Amino acid sequence: MQKKSATAGRAQRTEESRRRILEATLELAAEKGYEGTAIAQVAKRSGLPVGSVYWHFENKDKLFAALLQHSLDEWEGRQDWLFRSEEPPSRQLEKMISGRTFEAAEATNFWRLGLLLALERRLSGSAAREMFLEIRRSRLDLISGWWQQALPPEVTSHDPGFPLRLAQFTMAAADGLYVSTSAGEDWDATALTGMLVDSIWHLVRQAALQAGVRYDPDLTEN
């Protein structure tokens, strides 16, 4: 019984040390960027020996990759790009983009860290950067799939590449809202989200007209 208790205590201390290291790394990354963050600084900020940091993480790149995964685990459950046939596409899109925007206002760790890595092109080949870019590619596939289901089949037949371009535009615009609202300026995120959604549906209606069909995103069936 005592042996099990000691083992559980060690595991708890190990997990606590790992958490402190990740939190310290996130703070330093926000202040100094990837290249400005050193293992010695992480150790000092976390209050742990340098050897403890290396015991948990082989090097700085592996540390940042683990931090990105940790942040993703916290963020992932809030994202939902599953198409629901019982709900109008207009409402689905508005909820998904507004949810993304207001998460940005809270400076979610995953996107704050991920954009930091993505913008530092000198990190090409970094495990952490490649992980973030792969996650973005996967997210783009999900959004493209959502559009594939939301659009009338005549539109996708007329222009097979349209769902992917819409997904890219949706992601790019949402990222822009993220950066803008995270900057701390007094922007009306609700109004901007509404303008973005209206702009996207304008593009969709134009594509539908070119394909010879009428499309109303406020309806569950078209």
C-alpha positions in Angstrom: 0.0 0.0 0.0 2.8 2.4 0.9 4.7 1.5 -2.3 1.6 2.4 -4.4 1.2 5.6 -2.5 4.9 6.5 -3.1 4.6 5.7 -6.8 1.5 7.8 -7.1 3.3 10.7 -5.3 6.2 10.5 -7.6 3.9 10.5 -10.7 2.1 13.5 -9.3 5.3 15.4 -8.7 6.6 14.5 -12.2 3.4 15.8 -13.8 3.5 19.0 -11.7 7.1 19.6 -12.8 6.1 19.1 -16.4 3.2 21.5 -16.1 5.4 24.2 -14.5 8.0 23.8 -17.3 5.3 24.2 -20.0 3.7 27.2 -18.3 7.1 28.9 -18.0 7.9 28.2 -21.6 4.6 29.7 -22.8 5.2 32.8 -20.7 8.7 33.2 -22.1 7.6 32.5 -25.7 5.0 35.3 -25.5 7.7 37.7 -24.2 10.7 36.6 -26.3 9.6 34.4 -29.1 11.0 31.0 -30.0 14.5 32.0 -30.7 14.7 34.3 -27.6 13.6 31.5 -25.2 16.4 29.4 -23.7 16.3 26.3 -21.6 18.1 28.1 -18.8 15.5 30.8 -18.8 12.7 28.2 -18.7 14.4 26.5 -15.7 14.7 29.7 -13.9 11.1 30.8 -14.6 9.7 27.4 -13.5 11.9 27.2 -10.4 13.3 23.9 -11.4 16.9 22.8 -12.2 18.1 22.8 -15.9 18.5 19.1 -15.7 14.9 18.7 -14.8 13.9 20.4 -18.0 16.1 18.2 -20.1 14.8 15.1 -18.2 11.3 15.9 -19.5 12.3 17.3 -22.9 15.3 16.3 -25.0 15.8 19.8 -26.5 14.0 23.2 -27.0 12.3 22.1 -30.2 10.8 19.0 -28.5 9.8 21.3 -25.6 7.9 23.6 -27.9 6.3 20.7 -29.7 5.1 19.4 -26.4 3.8 22.8 -25.4 1.9 23.1 -28.7 0.3 19.7 -28.1 -0.6 20.6 -24.6 -2.2 23.9 -25.8 -4.0 22.0 -28.6 -5.5 19.5 -26.1 -7.0 22.5 -24.2 -8.3 24.2 -27.4 -9.4 21.2 -29.5 -12.6 20.5 -27.7 -14.0 24.0 -28.4 -13.7 23.6 -32.2 -16.5 22.1 -34.2 -16.7 22.0 -38.1 -19.2 19.1 -38.3 -22.0 19.8 -40.8 -25.5 19.6 -39.3 -28.3 19.1 -41.9 -31.0 20.1 -39.4 -29.5 23.6 -38.9 -29.3 26.4 -41.6 -25.7 26.7 -42.9 -25.8 30.5 -42.2 -26.3 29.9 -38.5 -23.6 27.1 -38.4 -21.0 29.4 -40.1 -21.8 32.3 -37.8 -21.5 30.2 -34.7 -18.2 28.7 -35.8 -16.6 31.9 -36.8 -17.8 33.9 -33.8 -16.7 31.2 -31.5 -13.2 31.3 -33.1 -13.1 35.1 -32.8 -14.1 35.3 -29.2 -11.7 32.6 -28.2 -9.1 34.9 -29.8 -10.1 37.7 -27.5 -9.1 35.3 -24.6 -5.7 34.8 -26.4 -6.0 31.0 -26.5 -2.6 29.4 -26.0 -2.7 27.2 -29.0 -3.2 29.9 -31.6 -0.9 32.4 -29.8 1.9 29.9 -29.8 1.1 28.4 -33.2 1.1 31.8 -35.0 4.3 32.7 -33.3 5.9 29.5 -34.7 4.3 29.9 -38.2 5.5 33.4 -38.7 9.2 32.5 -37.9 10.1 31.1 -41.2 13.7 30.5 -40.1 12.3 27.7 -38.1 11.6 25.7 -41.2 12.0 22.0 -40.3 11.3 22.6 -36.6 9.2 19.8 -35.1 7.0 22.3 -33.3 6.5 24.5 -36.4 5.7 21.5 -38.6 3.3 20.2 -36.0 1.3 23.4 -36.1 1.3 23.6 -39.9 0.1 20.0 -40.1 -2.7 20.8 -37.6 -3.7 23.8 -39.9 -3.7 21.5 -42.9 -6.0 19.1 -41.1 -8.3 22.0 -40.0 -8.4 23.2 -43.6 -9.5 19.8 -44.7 -12.3 19.8 -42.1 -13.5 23.3 -43.2 -13.3 22.3 -46.9 -15.4 19.2 -46.1 -18.0 21.4 -44.3 -18.3 23.6 -47.4 -18.5 20.5 -49.6 -21.7 19.5 -47.7 -23.1 23.0 -47.3 -23.0 23.9 -51.0 -25.5 22.8 -53.6 -24.0 19.9 -55.7 -24.5 22.0 -58.8 -22.0 24.6 -57.4 -19.3 22.1 -56.7 -19.8 20.4 -60.0 -19.5 23.7 -61.8 -16.4 24.6 -59.8 -14.8 21.7 -58.0 -12.1 23.9 -56.4 -14.6 26.3 -54.9 -15.0 24.5 -51.5 -11.3 24.5 -50.9 -11.0 28.2 -51.8 -13.9 29.0 -49.5 -12.2 27.1 -46.7 -8.9 29.0 -47.3 -10.7 32.3 -47.3 -12.7 31.4 -44.2 -9.5 30.3 -42.3 -7.6 33.4 -43.5 -10.4 35.8 -42.5 -10.8 34.1 -39.1 -7.1 34.3 -38.5 -7.2 38.0 -39.3 -10.0 38.5 -36.8 -8.0 36.5 -34.2 -4.9 38.8 -34.6 -7.0 42.0 -34.6 -9.0 41.1 -31.5 -5.9 39.8 -29.7 -4.2 43.1 -30.3 -6.3 44.6 -27.5 -7.8 47.3 -29.6 -11.4 48.3 -29.1 -12.8 46.6 -32.1 -16.4 45.4 -32.3 -15.8 41.7 -32.9 -19.5 40.9 -33.2 -20.0 43.4 -36.0 -16.9 42.3 -37.8 -17.9 38.7 -37.6 -21.3 39.6 -39.0 -19.6 41.5 -41.9 -17.3 38.6 -42.6 -20.2 36.0 -42.7 -22.2 38.3 -45.0 -19.2 38.6 -47.3 -18.7 34.9 -47.5 -22.4 34.2 -48.3 -22.2 36.9 -51.0 -19.5 34.9 -52.7 -21.5 31.7 -52.3 -24.6 33.3 -53.9 -22.6 34.5 -56.8 -21.1 31.1 -57.4 -24.6 29.6 -57.2 -25.9 32.0 -59.8 -23.0 31.1 -62.1 -23.9 27.4 -61.6 -27.5 28.2 -62.5 -29.1 27.5 -59.1 -30.6 29.6 -56.3 -29.2 29.2 -52.9 -30.5 30.4 -49.5 -28.1 29.6 -46.6 -31.0 30.4 -44.1 -32.7 27.2 -45.2 -31.9 23.7 -44.1 -32.5 22.4 -47.6 -31.7 23.9 -51.0 
